[in-house]
Amino acid sequence: MKTPANITTNPQFLKDEELRQGIEMLFYAYRDFIAEPDTILRRSGFGRAHHRVIYFVGRYPDTTVSALLDILQITKQSLSRVLGQLIREGYINQDKGLKDRRQRLLSLTKKGREMEHQLTADQRARFARAYSDAGEEAVEGFRKVILGLISRDEDRSRFTPHKDISR
């Protein structure tokens, strides 16, 4: 395969130091991105697994337990423990499906919606600030990089252009 004249075979951004720096920046960014939600979660006796469940149930109301398992890629046992606590403490409703009564449809209660808002307020502000500072072209580049880090095609397909990802 012939390399186009304007592309070098070993661009600067693919050197080991640049790759390692990208990995390190992702660690720092995640640490800071999750700090405020971790504080809120600790006050409620919850952990990051609770955050993920609250987030995705809020993002996809009336999702099924099996769809949530697919998104989170955790065991039924792990989800059952976290979900049971969130249901008992009034953050999540669990209803039977209208078409298939065996399905359990999950949605946030008012208390759950308030918690989800608290957990993501700082995160949304961080993204808004970073996106605004970086500009539209950089945001599109960031989306491409993040999509490239996602392993599963079905997960990447949630973010294709012009697709309503709320369903």
Secondary structure, DSSP 8 states (H G I E B T S, - for coil): ----TTS-SS-GGGSHHHHHHHHHHHHHHHHHHHHHHHHHHHHHT--HHHHHHHHHHHHSTTEEHHHHHHHHT--HHHHHHHHHHHHHTTSEEEEE-SS-TT-EEEEE-HHHHHHHHHHHHHHHHHHHHHHHHH-HHHHHHHHHHHHHH---HHHHGGG-TT--TT-
